[in-house]
Amino acid sequence: SDSLDRCLVATWSDTGRVLVHSVADLVPLFESSDLPKREKRQPTHTVTAHGTEGFALAWSRDGRLVSGDCEGRIVVSEVTGETLRLTGHSGSIEDLHWSPVEPNVFAPASVDQTVRVWDTRTST
C-alpha cells in the first residue's frame, strides 16, 4: 500500500550525511514473533548537502525531510534529492518542527537563541 511505501527512517551520520532507509518490509514484523536476522541496509537516499554532522530531523506530512546541522545549515529534501538549502542561523540547529496546519512551514530552534519560521515556497 502507499502508506507502507512511505515507511522511511532518517538518521544522521558522523560524516555529515543524512541517511534515509525504507523499512516498509519490516512493518509486518511488529505483528509477528519472527525476528529477522541482523542485516546491513543500504540507504534509499542520502542527503549530502551538509558539510558537518547534525542533530535535528523532522518529516513533513507529505514526506519531505528537513535536516539541520551543527553549523546552522538547513536542508529540505525529498527522496528524489535536495530541494532547498537555507541559512539564517549562526549556531547549531537543535530541533525542527513542521507546522501542523501549514504544510510548507517549519520552525528550527538554534543554539544562537533564536527560533525562525521558514516557508518552503520561498527561499528567503
C-alpha positions as CSV (number, residue, x, y, z in Angstrom):
1,S,0.0,0.0,0.0
2,D,1.0,3.6,-0.4
3,S,1.4,4.0,3.4
4,L,3.9,1.2,3.5
5,D,5.8,2.8,0.7
6,R,6.3,5.8,2.9
7,C,7.8,3.9,5.8
8,L,11.1,5.8,5.9
9,V,13.6,6.3,8.7
10,A,16.2,9.1,8.6
11,T,19.4,9.1,10.7
12,W,22.4,11.5,10.9
13,S,25.8,10.0,10.4
14,D,29.1,11.4,11.7
15,T,30.2,12.1,8.1
16,G,27.6,15.0,7.8
17,R,25.2,13.0,5.8
18,V,21.6,12.1,6.5
19,L,20.8,8.5,5.5
20,V,17.2,7.6,4.6
21,H,16.2,3.9,4.8
22,S,13.0,2.2,3.8
23,V,11.6,0.0,6.5
24,A,8.3,-1.0,4.8
25,D,9.3,-4.7,4.7
26,L,9.9,-4.6,8.5
27,V,6.4,-3.2,9.4
28,P,4.7,-6.7,9.3
29,L,7.2,-8.0,11.8
30,F,5.7,-5.9,14.5
31,E,2.7,-8.2,14.4
32,S,4.8,-11.3,14.2
33,S,7.0,-13.2,16.7
34,D,9.6,-13.9,13.9
35,L,12.6,-11.6,14.2
36,P,14.7,-11.1,11.1
37,K,18.4,-11.7,11.1
38,R,20.5,-8.6,11.6
39,E,21.4,-7.2,8.2
40,K,23.1,-4.1,6.9
41,R,20.7,-2.0,4.9
42,Q,21.7,0.4,2.1
43,P,20.0,3.8,2.2
44,T,17.4,4.6,-0.3
45,H,18.5,8.2,-0.3
46,T,21.4,10.2,1.1
47,V,21.3,13.9,1.9
48,T,24.8,15.2,1.1
49,A,24.3,19.0,1.3
50,H,25.6,19.2,4.9
51,G,29.3,19.6,5.5
52,T,29.1,18.6,9.1
53,E,27.0,16.4,11.3
54,G,23.8,17.5,13.0
55,F,21.0,16.5,15.3
56,A,17.8,17.9,14.0
57,L,15.5,15.9,11.7
58,A,11.7,16.2,11.0
59,W,9.4,14.6,8.5
60,S,6.5,16.6,7.0
61,R,3.1,15.0,6.5
62,D,3.8,14.9,2.7
63,G,7.1,13.1,3.0
64,R,9.6,15.9,2.9
65,L,12.5,15.8,5.3
66,V,14.1,18.8,6.9
67,S,17.5,18.5,8.5
68,G,19.6,21.0,10.5
69,D,23.3,20.7,11.1
70,C,25.8,21.9,13.7
71,E,26.8,24.9,11.5
72,G,23.3,26.2,11.2
73,R,22.6,24.9,7.7
74,I,19.1,23.6,6.9
75,V,18.2,21.3,4.0
76,V,14.7,20.5,2.9
77,S,14.8,17.2,1.0
78,E,12.6,14.8,-0.9
79,V,13.6,11.2,-1.5
80,T,14.4,12.2,-5.1
81,G,17.0,14.8,-4.0
82,E,17.7,18.0,-2.1
83,T,15.2,20.7,-2.9
84,L,16.1,23.7,-0.8
85,R,19.1,24.9,1.2
86,L,18.6,27.6,3.8
87,T,20.9,29.6,6.0
88,G,20.0,32.1,8.7
89,H,21.1,30.7,12.0
90,S,24.6,31.3,13.4
91,G,24.7,28.2,15.5
92,S,23.8,24.5,15.6
93,I,20.2,23.6,14.8
94,E,19.0,21.6,17.8
95,D,15.3,20.9,16.9
96,L,12.9,21.3,13.9
97,H,9.1,21.0,13.7
98,W,6.8,21.2,10.7
99,S,3.6,23.2,11.2
100,P,0.6,21.1,12.0
101,V,-1.7,23.3,9.8
102,E,0.6,24.8,7.1
103,P,2.3,22.1,5.1
104,N,5.1,24.4,3.8
105,V,6.1,25.9,7.1
106,F,8.6,24.7,9.6
107,A,10.5,26.2,12.6
108,P,14.0,25.4,13.6
109,A,15.4,26.2,17.1
110,S,19.1,27.0,17.3
111,V,21.8,27.5,19.9
112,D,22.0,31.0,18.7
113,Q,19.0,31.6,20.9
114,T,16.5,32.1,18.0
115,V,13.6,30.2,16.5
116,R,12.9,31.1,12.9
117,V,9.9,30.3,10.8
118,W,10.5,29.2,7.2
119,D,8.1,28.8,4.3
120,T,9.5,26.3,1.7
121,R,7.7,28.2,-1.0
122,T,10.2,31.0,-0.6
123,S,13.9,30.7,0.0
124,T,14.3,33.9,2.0
